[in-house]
Every structure is written in structure tokens, then in C-alpha cells.
């Protein structure tokens, strides 16, 4: 079963970047996220959208 909501560490692992870079992407609003209490979460859809956007930018 696929997880619909990911932690910062899970996103970092999937993208092959550091957790600090994930936080930078969130701060710059390149990667959408939300908070549940004090925990930051990122939807799989937001990760997919980020990858699609970056792929399109690189192809242009």
C-alpha cells in the first residue's frame, strides 16, 4: 500500500537530496507541504508535481 502523506525524511530519500534541501524547497514554495501539529508533511501528489515541473523546466 502506498503512503499518501510523507515526512521530510521520506521525501529526501525519494528525491536523493538532504532533508535540509527539502526544507529549502518548502520555504521557497517549490514543494507544497502542510503541518499536522508540529509535524511537517508532504503529499505524494506534491512530490509528483515538483518532479513534473522540474522535468518540464529541464526539457525546455
C-alpha positions in Angstrom: 0.0 0.0 0.0 1.3 3.4 -1.0 1.6 6.2 1.6 -0.3 9.3 0.6 1.5 11.6 3.1 5.2 11.6 3.5 7.7 13.0 6.1 10.5 15.3 5.2 13.0 12.4 5.6 10.9 10.2 3.3 10.8 12.9 0.6 14.6 13.4 0.9 15.1 9.7 0.4 12.9 9.6 -2.6 14.5 12.6 -4.3 18.0 11.7 -3.3 18.6 15.0 -1.5 19.2 16.1 2.0 16.4 16.9 4.4 17.8 20.5 4.5 17.2 20.8 0.8 13.7 19.6 1.2 13.1 22.3 3.8 14.6 24.9 1.4 12.2 23.7 -1.3 9.3 24.1 1.2 10.4 27.6 2.2 10.7 28.7 -1.4 7.3 27.2 -2.1 8.6 25.0 -4.8 7.3 22.0 -2.9 3.9 22.1 -1.2 3.5 20.9 2.3 1.3 21.3 5.4 1.6 20.8 9.2 -0.1 18.4 11.5 0.6 19.8 14.9 4.3 20.4 14.8 5.0 17.8 12.1 5.6 18.9 8.5 4.1 16.6 5.9 4.2 16.5 2.1 1.7 14.7 -0.1 2.8 12.3 -2.7 0.9 14.5 -5.2 3.1 17.5 -4.3 6.2 15.4 -4.8 5.0 14.2 -8.2 4.0 17.8 -9.2 7.5 19.0 -8.2 9.2 16.3 -10.2 7.0 17.0 -13.3 7.7 20.7 -13.1 11.4 20.2 -12.8 11.4 17.7 -15.7 9.5 20.2 -17.9 11.9 23.0 -17.0 14.9 20.9 -17.8 13.4 19.8 -21.2 12.7 23.4 -22.2 
